[in-house]
Amino acid sequence: MIKANDPSLKSWIEVPSNNDFPIQNLPFGIFKTQSSNSRVGVAIGDQVLDLSMLNKLGFLEDFKIDDSVFSTNYLNDLIALGKPFCSALRHRISNLLNSNNPELRDNKNACYKVLHFMSNVQMQMPVKVGDYTDFYSSIYHATNVGTMFRDPANALLPNWKHLPVGYHGRSSSIVVSGTSFHRPKGQTKPADSDLPIFGPCKLLDFELEMAFIIGKSTELGTAVSTTDADDYIFGLALFNDWSARDIQTWEYVPLGPFLAKNFASTISPWIVTLEALEPFRTEGYKQEPKVLPYLEYSGEKNIDIQLEVSIQPEKGEENTVCRSNFKFMYWTMEQQLAHHTSNGCNINIGDLMASGTISGPAANSFGSMLELSWKGTKPVKLKDGTERKFINDNDTVIMRGYCEKNGLRIGFGEAAGKVLPTL
């Protein structure tokens, strides 16, 4: 049987050039139409395949699965069936969409019922996120921040190269791409004042991140090794962990981020399976000093995902301000998960773990406005003649990402969010 990742596969559904969703991708998401409730879909080209209807019409009868798994608000129940099941489902969908298979292709009535153009659907939150953890795993980002705010000669804190630094965030304010939010308010301390004030954030920032979704639960007291970690990772999505820099500066000592980070985070609607990303594995960052044994790993664990960030002023053009890559990460997902569970912390299906800001070595690869404008000292010029030190009201920030090798492109769609004025 031809594998779903085979680069020679072609679909009978036309997939535009440079499209994120060829037959080798087949990411899972949740969508609804004007006439239907939320259900599970798979992206193919510029269309969405309705798995609920596909199941009702008998195309998935070998799986003997209750339709409630597909007619649902989140992917959690599908993910809970296990990676072997989801892999087999993905392979079945690949076979149905294969250009050489007339089973669905020549059934025009079924095609009409199971396929929807993306322009006609509304994407929903893909998973019910129970717990959310944000890491701080890009050495370039951590070095930049340490250089700006601490001693440039000792930019990294003593623990940084020994463990994946992270903190627990707020899951309730994670929203799907296309969701607008109001500029947050909070306490800040002006440089010329001895006392704080309360008001709108003035230094609103984006953070370019990737998120992985937990696909297998553990019990309290169980640790996941770097060797087994991939068995617990269902897939990845783009993630913008919005940040209120001025609020954070005042509040983060001694316990870390709070109101500066919990007002909104944006996730892309399609979860690209780890299986689809395997061909794009690459060598990781050389870690020195040597990590402790529980964080050691072998093989290629980083993933070559090209990333970009654009700012679009209201009624204006997009301006690409950052081009980075997920392969720049110092700490791998496997190490992050191993460290997260090393003390026995249990994980649950749908938990989200974010990489932390992804910055590269070049100035145009920095993954936040804090770095791109170097704390506001080097404003970023836009096409309309305006400048940005941070994000303005009515700006839309758009993140995109894709893997590409040997003519095959596997993409994530986009994570877009618009900043509205403070209420």
Sequence and secondary structure as in RCSB ss.txt:
>XXXX:A:sequence
MIKANDPSLKSWIEVPSNNDFPIQNLPFGIFKTQSSNSRVGVAIGDQVLDLSMLNKLGFLEDFKIDDSVFSTNYL
NDLIALGKPFCSALRHRISNLLNSNNPELRDNKNACYKVLHFMSNVQMQMPVKVGDYTDFYSSIYHATNVGTMFR
DPANALLPNWKHLPVGYHGRSSSIVVSGTSFHRPKGQTKPADSDLPIFGPCKLLDFELEMAFIIGKSTELGTAVS
TTDADDYIFGLALFNDWSARDIQTWEYVPLGPFLAKNFASTISPWIVTLEALEPFRTEGYKQEPKVLPYLEYSGE
KNIDIQLEVSIQPEKGEENTVCRSNFKFMYWTMEQQLAHHTSNGCNINIGDLMASGTISGPAANSFGSMLELSWK
GTKPVKLKDGTERKFINDNDTVIMRGYCEKNGLRIGFGEAAGKVLPTL
>XXXX:A:secstr
   TT TT  BSS   TT S  TTT  EEEEE TTS  EEEEEETTEEEEHHHHHHTTTTGGG   GGGTSSSSS
HHHHTT HHHHHHHHHHHHHHHBTT HHHHT HHHHHHHEEEGGG EE  SS  S EEEE   HHHHHHHHHHHS
 GGG S TTTTTS  EEE  STTEEETT  EE  EEEE  TT SS EEEE SSEE  EEEEEEE S   TT    
TTTGGGGEEEEEEEE  EEHHHHHHH TTT  STTTSS EEE S BEEHHHHGGGEE     SS   GGG   S 
 EE  EEEEEEE TTS  EEEEEEEGGG SS HHHHHHHHHTT     TT EEE      SSGGG SSHHHHTTT
TTS EE TTS EESS  TT EEEEEEEEEETTEEEEEEEEEEEEE   
